[in-house]
Amino acid sequence: MSIGCFVSTGRALQTAVDRVRLAEELGYDAAYVTHINGRDALQVCMAYTCATERIRVGTGVVPIYTRTPATMAMEAGTIADAGGGRFNLGLGVSHRPVVEHWHGQHIRKPVSEMREYAQITRAILRGERPPEGDIWKTNMRLDGIGPFPDLPMLVAALSPNMLRLAGEVADGVVLWLCSPSYVTDVVIPHVREGRERVGLTLEGFDIVAAVPCALTDDRAAVHATMRRDLLPYFGLPFYRAMIDRSGFGADLAAYDAAGDDPAAMAAGISDDFLDALAAVGDEAAVRAGVERYRAAGVTSPCVGPIAHTDVDATLRAAAPS
């Protein structure tokens, strides 16, 4: 049974590299890195790859509007080549504040744009002629490297439409803030529908879910940290729709009613939401929380760090036995 982890770089890249080495020693199958506004995720993946021998590395995820498909394929192929094929390319749409205000691009039709991007990138990686796109147009072929027909491509998805698309065009899906019940009730059915559209089953399809984890004897303190760190997601439309579908509309209403008071916004995030989402407590609680995701249908639950907790100790607590 596969288990992975998310390893962010924080303030020190070397600390993160050492942590990925630890994850490899503990038997983790994969280490993913997010892409926000710090170190570049693909370059971090190269650092992780060059420091390890067995563990897979992956992006969880890179926004498609930050690079052309040709550039993305070149970078993914370079990392895969350096690591003997140990790279998972995770792609995502991101959100309008990031795409438009940071990168000067525009999200118009996220599902169709992801479809086009993924199909072009995959064709280049496979050494095939890329299909003609409406937004991204290229006739580039890799030269002197590849092809990489088996390089796994994963798509970040929350909505039914994006989940169906992931089932159609990708080898897996990357999930964040999706509780086990959401995986069972929404993710699995819609991914399966997408797979069936192209004559495939769920066999071999990787469902990667970040599981916020913390080995701790102070659950209340960890919950307080999580409330603060989750505030931005409660203001983003894609996540709000998913949280509502998950049955936590009351949390959204409390958040909205708080106005501009951050403390009141955070207080609107219920213990029920955090308990459904996270694996927090002693070793037994951490392991049980991870297993809830596996029982819901997640093929690769991934230990996700929670700020101001002992990440290395948590990795040891959740490690394969």
C-alpha positions, -999 to +999 in steps of 0.1 A: +000+000+000+014+033-011+020+063+013+036+096+004+043+129+020+044+166+012+077+183+021+077+220+018+110+239+018+102+265+044+131+288+051+159+263+045+161+241+013+187+218+029+164+210+058+137+200+033+162+178+013+172+161+046+136+155+053+130+138+020+160+116+027+144+107+060+111+099+042+130+076+019+147+059+048+113+054+065+099+037+034+077+065+020+069+059-017+067+095-028+075+131-017+055+160-032+062+197-031+037+226-035+042+255-058+032+289-043+053+320-042+086+307-027+111+283-042+102+269-077+086+235-072+102+219-103+137+230-092+130+217-057+120+184-072+154+183-090+171+189-057+151+161-040+158+138-069+195+143-069+196+137-031+178+104-031+179+070-048+145+053-045+116+076-035+095+092-062+092+130-063+064+151-076+048+185-079+016+189-060+010+210-081+024+235-106-002+259-121-004+254-159-004+292-165+031+296-153+048+278-182+040+268-217+033+230-223+066+229-242+086+243-212+067+221-188+075+190-208+112+199-210+114+205-173+095+173-164+116+153-187+148+167-173+138+157-138+127+123-148+159+118-167+180+128-137+161+104-114+157+074-136+120+080-141+112+088-105+091+119-112+053+126-110+041+157-128+012+173-110-006+200-128-033+224-115-053+254-126-047+274-094-069+304-087-076+338-103-057+359-076-026+338-083-029+334-120-040+370-128-023+391-101+010+372-099+015+359-134-005+382-156-024+354-172-062+346-173-083+317-164-112+316-188-125+280-191-105+260-165-116+225-175-111+229-212-078+248-207-065+220-185-076+194-211-057+212-238-026+218-217-024+182-204-029+167-239-002+188-254+023+183-226+017+145-226+022+143-264+055+161-262+067+138-233+057+108-254+076+120-284+044+125-304+032+154-325+014+178-301-023+184-310-033+218-322-045+240-293-067+270-291-045+287-265-012+269-266+002+263-300+034+244-305+051+219-328+080+212-305+095+178-301+121+168-274+155+162-289+184+144-271+162+134-242+132+110-238+107+102-248+089+096-215+058+076-224+053+063-188+059+096-169+028+099-146+007+130-150-017+140-123-043+167-123-054+187-092-092+186-090-120+196-067-152+199-088-170+171-106-161+184-140-124+186-132-125+152-115-140+137-146-114+154-168-086+139-145-101+105-151-100+111-189-066+126-195-044+119-164-028+090-145-040+103-112-056+132-092-042+154-065-066+164-037-063+191-010-089+198+017-110+169+005-122+149+035-126+111+033-163+114+028-158+137-001-135+112-017-161+085-014-191+105-024-177+129-050-141+121-061-144+084-068-177+085-088-167+113-110-132+101-117-147+067-125-170+084-150-141+101-167-122+068-169-152+051-184-155+078-211-122+067-225-127+030-220-106+026-188-112+015-152-099+029-119-072+002-119-038+019-118-053+054-114-036+072-085-057+091-060-032+113-041-047+131-011-028+154+012-037+145+048-028+173+073-010+154+101+006+162+134+020+140+162+010+161+192-004+161+227-019+195+222-048+190+197-063+224+205-031+243+196-028+224+163-064+232+155-057+268+162-028+268+137-049+250+112-077+275+115-053+304+108-037+286+079-069+275+062-085+310+062-073+318+026-090+287+012-124+297+027-122+328+005-114+310-028-144+301-050-131+266-061-125+256-025-157+272-012-178+251-036-160+219-025-164+227+012-201+233+006-204+200-012-186+183+017-215+193+040-198+222+058-219+250+045-224+262+081-187+268+084-187+289+053-217+309+066-199+315+099-168+326+080-188+350+059-207+364+089-174+373+105-168+402+082-132+414+082-124+400+116-097+373+111-102+358+146-140+355+141-134+340+106-111+314+121-136+306+148-161+298+121-141+268+111-155+240+132-138+212+151-159+188+130-144+201+098-108+198+112-115+164+126-128+152+093-099+165+074-068+159+096-049+132+115-039+148+148-029+133+181-007+104+193+008+079+169-024+058+169-045+088+160-021+098+132-022+063+117-059+060+121-064+094+104-043+083+074-061+050+072-095+068+070-084+082+037-072+049+024-105+033+034-124+060+015-106+051-017-074+071-017-046+050-032-018+073-020-025+092+012+002+118+018+013+131+052+010+168+050+029+191+074+011+214+098+030+245+108+046+247+143+046+209+148+074+183+147+073+172+111+100+146+114+083+130+144+050+129+124+067+113+094+081+086+118+047+081+134+029+076+101+057+056+083+050+022+068+054-005+094 
